[in-house]
Amino acid sequence: MVFQPNHQSSLPTIFPEHAADLEKSNISVQFVLSQGVFSADRVGIASILGKQPHPDVKSALVFDYGRDFYRMKVFPSYKGFDGTVRYLQRKGSGSRFYIPLAMKDIVATPKSPFRIAEGEKKCLAACERGIPTIAIAGLWNWRENRRPMEDLDKIDWADRMVTLVPDSDVWAPGKEDLLVPVYSLGLELTFRGADVEYVILPLGIVI
C-alpha cells in the first residue's frame, strides 16, 4: 500500500497536536520521526484503512509496523459501539509485534534481552531512554484467531530474558481477569525457551 503521510507534503511530519500528545508521554518528535512514526490527515487515514474514518476523526498519529501494517491513534477519539475508540487499524489486518527501527538488530540477535510493553508509545518512550523494548497493541494482541500470532515464530526466544511490562491497571484490585493474557503470554514465551519476568508498574501510570 502506497500513500502520502498527509496531502500537504510527501515528507513525514508530526502535527502540533500529536507533538503535544507525545510530549505528555516524554517522547520527542525527533525520535519518533527516526522510528518511522508520522501524522496523517483524513486523506492519509482513509488510504491506510481502505475506507473513510469516522466523521469525528480529524487526524491520526501513525505507527508503521512494516510490511504494510499500520496502527494509528486517532484525534479526537470517538464513541463506538463498544466504547471509546482511540486506535484504529485496517480491518482484518491481524496482530503484529511493534518493533521500532531501533530494536531491529536487538530482536534479530539471539539471547539479547528486551522488554515487551503494552502499547506503542510506552515502547517508544522506553527505547528513547535506551531500554530495549518492543510492544503488543493490547493484552491479547499477541494472538490472532485465538492462536499465537505468526510474529512469535520469527523471533528466536531460546535463552532470551524477556520482561513483560503490561499497563498498571492489570495489577489493580478486582482486575485479576486482566492478568490472564499477561501470564498466558509469559507461558507461551517460556514454552518457546525464553526466561520470563514481570514488571509491576505503579497504579495510575498512563502513556
Summary of the structure (lengths in Angstrom):
residues: 207
radius of gyration: 17.0
end to end distance: 29.3
largest distance: 48.4
contacts: 589
relative contact order: 0.12
helix: 31%
strand: 27%
